[in-house]
Amino acid sequence: MTAMNISLPDSLKDYVDEQVGEGGYGTSGEYVRELIRKDPDRKRYGQ
């Protein structure tokens, strides 16, 4: 697995942290990976 570092404004970092806490993700990386996995479906179905 390869690592990727990203920078976020504080407001987006706070949002990700909230989603991690509410969504049962162990880390912010798990949350971001899930978003990326879902992206092809989102594009395909216009969501």
C-alpha distance matrix in Angstrom:
0.0 3.8 6.7 9.9 13.2 16.1 19.8 22.0 25.7 26.8 28.1 24.7 23.0 25.8 25.4 21.7 22.8 25.6 23.4 21.1 24.3 26.1 23.5 22.2 18.7 17.5 15.9 16.1 12.4 13.2 16.2 14.7 12.1 15.3 17.3 15.1 15.2 18.9 19.6 20.4 23.0 24.4 25.0 26.4 28.8 29.7 28.7
3.8 0.0 3.8 6.7 10.2 13.3 16.9 19.5 23.2 24.7 26.2 22.9 21.3 24.5 24.3 20.8 22.1 25.1 23.3 21.3 24.6 26.5 24.2 23.3 19.6 18.5 16.2 15.7 12.1 13.8 16.3 14.1 12.3 15.9 17.1 14.8 15.8 19.3 19.4 20.5 23.4 24.3 24.6 26.5 28.9 29.3 28.5
6.7 3.8 0.0 3.8 6.7 10.0 13.5 16.2 19.9 21.2 22.9 19.9 18.0 21.3 21.4 18.0 19.1 22.4 21.0 19.0 22.3 24.5 22.6 21.9 18.1 16.8 14.0 13.1 9.8 12.5 14.6 12.4 11.6 15.4 16.2 14.4 16.1 19.4 19.3 21.1 23.8 24.2 24.7 27.0 29.2 29.2 28.0
9.9 6.7 3.8 0.0 3.8 6.6 10.3 13.0 16.7 18.5 20.1 17.1 15.6 19.2 19.3 16.2 17.8 21.0 19.7 18.3 21.8 23.8 22.0 22.0 18.2 17.5 14.3 12.4 9.6 12.7 13.9 11.0 11.1 14.8 14.8 13.0 15.5 18.3 17.6 19.7 22.6 22.4 22.8 25.4 27.5 27.1 25.9
13.2 10.2 6.7 3.8 0.0 3.8 7.0 10.0 13.6 15.3 17.4 14.7 13.1 16.7 17.3 14.6 16.0 19.5 18.8 17.5 20.8 23.0 21.9 22.0 18.4 17.6 13.9 11.6 9.9 13.5 14.2 11.5 12.7 16.2 15.8 14.7 17.6 20.0 19.2 21.7 24.4 23.7 24.2 27.2 29.0 28.1 26.6
16.1 13.3 10.0 6.6 3.8 0.0 3.8 6.6 10.2 12.4 14.2 11.5 10.5 14.3 14.8 12.6 14.5 17.7 17.2 16.6 19.8 21.8 20.9 21.7 18.3 18.1 14.4 11.3 10.5 13.9 13.5 10.7 12.8 15.8 14.5 13.9 17.3 19.0 17.8 20.7 23.2 22.0 22.5 25.7 27.2 26.0 24.4
19.8 16.9 13.5 10.3 7.0 3.8 0.0 3.8 6.9 9.3 11.6 9.6 8.8 12.5 13.6 12.3 14.0 17.0 17.2 17.1 19.9 21.9 21.7 22.7 19.7 19.5 15.8 12.6 12.8 16.2 15.2 12.8 15.6 18.1 16.5 16.4 20.0 21.2 20.0 23.1 25.4 23.6 24.2 27.7 28.8 27.2 25.4
22.0 19.5 16.2 13.0 10.0 6.6 3.8 0.0 3.8 6.3 7.9 6.0 5.9 9.4 10.3 9.7 11.7 14.3 14.8 15.3 17.9 19.6 19.6 21.2 18.6 18.9 15.4 11.9 13.0 16.0 14.3 12.2 15.6 17.4 15.5 16.2 19.8 20.3 19.2 22.6 24.4 22.3 23.2 26.7 27.4 25.6 23.4
25.7 23.2 19.9 16.7 13.6 10.2 6.9 3.8 0.0 3.8 5.5 5.5 6.3 8.7 10.1 10.9 12.5 14.5 15.7 16.7 18.7 20.2 20.9 22.8 20.6 21.1 17.8 14.4 16.2 18.9 16.8 15.2 18.8 20.2 18.0 19.2 22.7 22.8 21.6 25.2 26.7 24.2 25.1 28.8 29.1 26.9 24.6
26.8 24.7 21.2 18.5 15.3 12.4 9.3 6.3 3.8 0.0 3.8 5.5 5.0 6.1 8.6 9.9 10.4 12.3 14.3 15.2 16.5 18.3 19.6 21.3 19.5 19.8 16.8 13.8 16.3 18.8 16.7 15.9 19.7 20.8 19.0 20.7 24.0 24.0 23.4 27.1 28.2 25.8 27.2 30.7 30.7 28.7 26.1
28.1 26.2 22.9 20.1 17.4 14.2 11.6 7.9 5.5 3.8 0.0 3.8 5.5 5.1 6.3 8.8 9.9 10.7 12.5 14.4 15.6 16.6 18.0 20.3 18.9 19.9 17.3 14.2 16.9 18.8 16.1 15.6 19.4 19.9 17.8 19.9 23.1 22.5 21.9 25.6 26.4 23.7 25.2 28.7 28.4 26.2 23.4
24.7 22.9 19.9 17.1 14.7 11.5 9.6 6.0 5.5 5.5 3.8 0.0 3.8 5.3 4.9 6.2 8.5 9.7 10.5 12.3 14.3 15.2 15.9 18.2 16.4 17.6 14.8 11.4 13.7 15.6 12.8 11.9 15.7 16.3 14.1 16.1 19.3 18.9 18.2 22.0 22.9 20.4 21.9 25.4 25.3 23.4 20.6
23.0 21.3 18.0 15.6 13.1 10.5 8.8 5.9 6.3 5.0 5.5 3.8 0.0 3.8 5.4 5.1 6.1 8.6 9.9 10.5 12.4 14.3 15.0 16.6 14.6 15.1 12.1 9.0 11.7 13.9 11.7 11.3 15.0 16.0 14.6 16.6 19.6 19.8 19.6 23.4 24.4 22.3 24.1 27.4 27.4 25.9 23.1
25.8 24.5 21.3 19.2 16.7 14.3 12.5 9.4 8.7 6.1 5.1 5.3 3.8 0.0 3.8 5.5 5.1 6.2 8.7 9.9 10.7 12.3 14.0 15.8 14.5 15.3 13.0 10.5 13.9 15.4 12.9 13.5 17.2 17.5 16.3 18.8 21.5 21.2 21.4 25.3 25.8 23.5 25.7 28.9 28.4 26.9 23.8
25.4 24.3 21.4 19.3 17.3 14.8 13.6 10.3 10.1 8.6 6.3 4.9 5.4 3.8 0.0 3.8 5.4 5.1 6.3 8.7 10.0 10.6 11.7 14.2 13.2 14.9 13.0 10.2 13.3 14.2 11.1 11.7 15.4 15.0 13.5 16.4 18.9 18.2 18.4 22.3 22.5 20.1 22.4 25.5 24.9 23.4 20.1
21.7 20.8 18.0 16.2 14.6 12.6 12.3 9.7 10.9 9.9 8.8 6.2 5.1 5.5 3.8 0.0 3.8 5.4 5.1 6.2 8.7 9.9 10.1 12.0 10.2 11.7 9.5 6.5 9.5 10.5 7.6 8.4 12.0 12.0 11.0 13.7 16.1 16.0 16.6 20.3 20.8 19.0 21.3 24.3 24.1 23.0 19.9
22.8 22.1 19.1 17.8 16.0 14.5 14.0 11.7 12.5 10.4 9.9 8.5 6.1 5.1 5.4 3.8 0.0 3.8 5.4 5.1 6.3 8.7 9.9 11.1 9.6 10.3 8.4 6.7 10.4 11.3 9.2 10.9 14.1 14.2 14.0 16.8 18.8 18.9 19.9 23.6 23.9 22.3 24.9 27.7 27.3 26.5 23.2
25.6 25.1 22.4 21.0 19.5 17.7 17.0 14.3 14.5 12.3 10.7 9.7 8.6 6.2 5.1 5.4 3.8 0.0 3.8 5.4 5.2 6.1 8.3 10.3 10.2 11.8 10.9 9.6 13.2 13.2 10.5 12.7 15.8 15.0 14.6 17.9 19.6 19.0 20.2 23.9 23.7 21.9 24.7 27.3 26.5 25.6 22.1
23.4 23.3 21.0 19.7 18.8 17.2 17.2 14.8 15.7 14.3 12.5 10.5 9.9 8.7 6.3 5.1 5.4 3.8 0.0 3.8 5.4 5.1 5.5 8.1 7.8 10.4 9.8 8.4 11.4 10.6 7.6 10.1 12.9 11.5 11.3 14.8 16.1 15.4 16.9 20.5 20.1 18.5 21.6 24.0 23.2 22.6 19.2
21.1 21.3 19.0 18.3 17.5 16.6 17.1 15.3 16.7 15.2 14.4 12.3 10.5 9.9 8.7 6.2 5.1 5.4 3.8 0.0 3.8 5.6 5.4 6.1 4.8 6.7 6.4 6.1 9.2 8.3 6.4 9.6 11.8 11.1 11.9 15.0 16.0 16.1 18.0 21.5 21.4 20.4 23.3 25.6 25.2 25.0 21.7
24.3 24.6 22.3 21.8 20.8 19.8 19.9 17.9 18.7 16.5 15.6 14.3 12.4 10.7 10.0 8.7 6.3 5.2 5.4 3.8 0.0 3.8 5.8 6.1 6.8 8.1 8.8 9.4 12.7 11.7 10.1 13.4 15.5 14.5 15.4 18.6 19.5 19.3 21.4 24.8 24.3 23.2 26.4 28.5 27.8 27.6 24.1
26.1 26.5 24.5 23.8 23.0 21.8 21.9 19.6 20.2 18.3 16.6 15.2 14.3 12.3 10.6 9.9 8.7 6.1 5.1 5.6 3.8 0.0 3.8 5.9 7.9 10.4 11.5 11.7 14.7 13.0 10.8 14.1 16.1 14.2 14.9 18.5 19.0 18.1 20.4 23.7 22.6 21.5 24.9 26.8 25.6 25.5 21.9
23.5 24.2 22.6 22.0 21.9 20.9 21.7 19.6 20.9 19.6 18.0 15.9 15.0 14.0 11.7 10.1 9.9 8.3 5.5 5.4 5.8 3.8 0.0 3.8 5.6 9.0 10.4 10.6 12.8 10.4 8.4 11.9 13.2 10.9 12.1 15.6 15.6 14.9 17.5 20.6 19.5 18.8 22.3 23.9 22.9 23.2 19.8
22.2 23.3 21.9 22.0 22.0 21.7 22.7 21.2 22.8 21.3 20.3 18.2 16.6 15.8 14.2 12.0 11.1 10.3 8.1 6.1 6.1 5.9 3.8 0.0 3.8 6.4 9.0 10.6 12.4 9.7 9.1 12.9 13.6 11.7 13.9 16.9 16.5 16.5 19.4 22.2 21.4 21.2 24.6 26.1 25.4 26.0 22.8
18.7 19.6 18.1 18.2 18.4 18.3 19.7 18.6 20.6 19.5 18.9 16.4 14.6 14.5 13.2 10.2 9.6 10.2 7.8 4.8 6.8 7.9 5.6 3.8 0.0 3.8 5.6 7.3 8.7 6.1 6.1 9.8 10.4 9.4 11.7 14.3 14.3 15.0 17.6 20.5 20.4 20.2 23.3 25.0 24.8 25.3 22.3
17.5 18.5 16.8 17.5 17.6 18.1 19.5 18.9 21.1 19.8 19.9 17.6 15.1 15.3 14.9 11.7 10.3 11.8 10.4 6.7 8.1 10.4 9.0 6.4 3.8 0.0 3.8 7.1 8.3 6.6 8.1 11.3 11.7 11.8 14.3 16.3 16.5 17.8 20.3 23.1 23.3 23.3 26.2 28.0 28.1 28.6 25.7
15.9 16.2 14.0 14.3 13.9 14.4 15.8 15.4 17.8 16.8 17.3 14.8 12.1 13.0 13.0 9.5 8.4 10.9 9.8 6.4 8.8 11.5 10.4 9.0 5.6 3.8 0.0 3.8 5.2 5.3 6.7 8.9 10.1 11.1 13.0 14.7 15.7 17.2 19.0 22.1 22.8 22.5 25.0 27.2 27.6 27.7 25.0
16.1 15.7 13.1 12.4 11.6 11.3 12.6 11.9 14.4 13.8 14.2 11.4 9.0 10.5 10.2 6.5 6.7 9.6 8.4 6.1 9.4 11.7 10.6 10.6 7.3 7.1 3.8 0.0 3.8 5.4 5.1 6.3 8.6 9.9 10.8 12.5 14.3 15.6 16.8 20.1 21.1 20.3 22.6 25.2 25.6 25.3 22.6
12.4 12.1 9.8 9.6 9.9 10.5 12.8 13.0 16.2 16.3 16.9 13.7 11.7 13.9 13.3 9.5 10.4 13.2 11.4 9.2 12.7 14.7 12.8 12.4 8.7 8.3 5.2 3.8 0.0 3.8 5.4 5.1 6.1 8.6 9.9 10.6 12.2 14.3 15.4 18.3 19.8 19.5 21.5 23.8 24.8 24.8 22.5
13.2 13.8 12.5 12.7 13.5 13.9 16.2 16.0 18.9 18.8 18.8 15.6 13.9 15.4 14.2 10.5 11.3 13.2 10.6 8.3 11.7 13.0 10.4 9.7 6.1 6.6 5.3 5.4 3.8 0.0 3.8 5.5 5.1 6.2 8.7 10.0 10.5 12.4 14.4 17.1 18.0 18.1 20.5 22.4 23.2 23.6 21.2
16.2 16.3 14.6 13.9 14.2 13.5 15.2 14.3 16.8 16.7 16.1 12.8 11.7 12.9 11.1 7.6 9.2 10.5 7.6 6.4 10.1 10.8 8.4 9.1 6.1 8.1 6.7 5.1 5.4 3.8 0.0 3.8 5.5 5.2 6.4 8.8 10.0 10.8 12.6 15.8 16.4 15.8 18.4 20.7 21.0 21.0 18.3
14.7 14.1 12.4 11.0 11.5 10.7 12.8 12.2 15.2 15.9 15.6 11.9 11.3 13.5 11.7 8.4 10.9 12.7 10.1 9.6 13.4 14.1 11.9 12.9 9.8 11.3 8.9 6.3 5.1 5.5 3.8 0.0 3.8 5.4 5.1 6.3 8.7 10.0 10.7 14.0 15.3 14.6 16.6 19.1 20.0 19.7 17.5
12.1 12.3 11.6 11.1 12.7 12.8 15.6 15.6 18.8 19.7 19.4 15.7 15.0 17.2 15.4 12.0 14.1 15.8 12.9 11.8 15.5 16.1 13.2 13.6 10.4 11.7 10.1 8.6 6.1 5.1 5.5 3.8 0.0 3.8 5.4 5.1 6.1 8.7 9.9 12.5 14.0 14.3 16.1 18.1 19.4 19.8 17.9
15.3 15.9 15.4 14.8 16.2 15.8 18.1 17.4 20.2 20.8 19.9 16.3 16.0 17.5 15.0 12.0 14.2 15.0 11.5 11.1 14.5 14.2 10.9 11.7 9.4 11.8 11.1 9.9 8.6 6.2 5.2 5.4 3.8 0.0 3.8 5.4 5.0 6.2 8.7 11.3 11.8 12.1 14.7 16.4 17.0 17.7 15.5
17.3 17.1 16.2 14.8 15.8 14.5 16.5 15.5 18.0 19.0 17.8 14.1 14.6 16.3 13.5 11.0 14.0 14.6 11.3 11.9 15.4 14.9 12.1 13.9 11.7 14.3 13.0 10.8 9.9 8.7 6.4 5.1 5.4 3.8 0.0 3.8 5.5 5.2 6.2 9.7 10.4 9.7 12.0 14.4 15.0 15.0 12.8
15.1 14.8 14.4 13.0 14.7 13.9 16.4 16.2 19.2 20.7 19.9 16.1 16.6 18.8 16.4 13.7 16.8 17.9 14.8 15.0 18.6 18.5 15.6 16.9 14.3 16.3 14.7 12.5 10.6 10.0 8.8 6.3 5.1 5.4 3.8 0.0 3.8 5.4 5.1 7.9 9.9 9.9 11.2 13.5 15.0 15.2 13.8
15.2 15.8 16.1 15.5 17.6 17.3 20.0 19.8 22.7 24.0 23.1 19.3 19.6 21.5 18.9 16.1 18.8 19.6 16.1 16.0 19.5 19.0 15.6 16.5 14.3 16.5 15.7 14.3 12.2 10.5 10.0 8.7 6.1 5.0 5.5 3.8 0.0 3.8 5.6 7.0 8.3 9.6 11.4 12.6 14.1 15.3 14.1
18.9 19.3 19.4 18.3 20.0 19.0 21.2 20.3 22.8 24.0 22.5 18.9 19.8 21.2 18.2 16.0 18.9 19.0 15.4 16.1 19.3 18.1 14.9 16.5 15.0 17.8 17.2 15.6 14.3 12.4 10.8 10.0 8.7 6.2 5.2 5.4 3.8 0.0 3.8 5.8 5.6 6.3 8.9 10.2 10.9 12.0 10.5
19.6 19.4 19.3 17.6 19.2 17.8 20.0 19.2 21.6 23.4 21.9 18.2 19.6 21.4 18.4 16.6 19.9 20.2 16.9 18.0 21.4 20.4 17.5 19.4 17.6 20.3 19.0 16.8 15.4 14.4 12.6 10.7 9.9 8.7 6.2 5.1 5.6 3.8 0.0 3.8 5.4 4.9 6.2 8.5 10.0 10.2 9.3
20.4 20.5 21.1 19.7 21.7 20.7 23.1 22.6 25.2 27.1 25.6 22.0 23.4 25.3 22.3 20.3 23.6 23.9 20.5 21.5 24.8 23.7 20.6 22.2 20.5 23.1 22.1 20.1 18.3 17.1 15.8 14.0 12.5 11.3 9.7 7.9 7.0 5.8 3.8 0.0 3.8 5.4 5.2 6.1 8.6 9.8 10.2
23.0 23.4 23.8 22.6 24.4 23.2 25.4 24.4 26.7 28.2 26.4 22.9 24.4 25.8 22.5 20.8 23.9 23.7 20.1 21.4 24.3 22.6 19.5 21.4 20.4 23.3 22.8 21.1 19.8 18.0 16.4 15.3 14.0 11.8 10.4 9.9 8.3 5.6 5.4 3.8 0.0 3.8 5.4 4.9 6.0 8.1 8.2
24.4 24.3 24.2 22.4 23.7 22.0 23.6 22.3 24.2 25.8 23.7 20.4 22.3 23.5 20.1 19.0 22.3 21.9 18.5 20.4 23.2 21.5 18.8 21.2 20.2 23.3 22.5 20.3 19.5 18.1 15.8 14.6 14.3 12.1 9.7 9.9 9.6 6.3 4.9 5.4 3.8 0.0 3.8 5.5 5.4 5.7 4.9
25.0 24.6 24.7 22.8 24.2 22.5 24.2 23.2 25.1 27.2 25.2 21.9 24.1 25.7 22.4 21.3 24.9 24.7 21.6 23.3 26.4 24.9 22.3 24.6 23.3 26.2 25.0 22.6 21.5 20.5 18.4 16.6 16.1 14.7 12.0 11.2 11.4 8.9 6.2 5.2 5.4 3.8 0.0 3.8 5.6 5.1 6.5
26.4 26.5 27.0 25.4 27.2 25.7 27.7 26.7 28.8 30.7 28.7 25.4 27.4 28.9 25.5 24.3 27.7 27.3 24.0 25.6 28.5 26.8 23.9 26.1 25.0 28.0 27.2 25.2 23.8 22.4 20.7 19.1 18.1 16.4 14.4 13.5 12.6 10.2 8.5 6.1 4.9 5.5 3.8 0.0 3.8 5.7 8.0
28.8 28.9 29.2 27.5 29.0 27.2 28.8 27.4 29.1 30.7 28.4 25.3 27.4 28.4 24.9 24.1 27.3 26.5 23.2 25.2 27.8 25.6 22.9 25.4 24.8 28.1 27.6 25.6 24.8 23.2 21.0 20.0 19.4 17.0 15.0 15.0 14.1 10.9 10.0 8.6 6.0 5.4 5.6 3.8 0.0 3.8 5.7
29.7 29.3 29.2 27.1 28.1 26.0 27.2 25.6 26.9 28.7 26.2 23.4 25.9 26.9 23.4 23.0 26.5 25.6 22.6 25.0 27.6 25.5 23.2 26.0 25.3 28.6 27.7 25.3 24.8 23.6 21.0 19.7 19.8 17.7 15.0 15.2 15.3 12.0 10.2 9.8 8.1 5.7 5.1 5.7 3.8 0.0 3.8
28.7 28.5 28.0 25.9 26.6 24.4 25.4 23.4 24.6 26.1 23.4 20.6 23.1 23.8 20.1 19.9 23.2 22.1 19.2 21.7 24.1 21.9 19.8 22.8 22.3 25.7 25.0 22.6 22.5 21.2 18.3 17.5 17.9 15.5 12.8 13.8 14.1 10.5 9.3 10.2 8.2 4.9 6.5 8.0 5.7 3.8 0.0
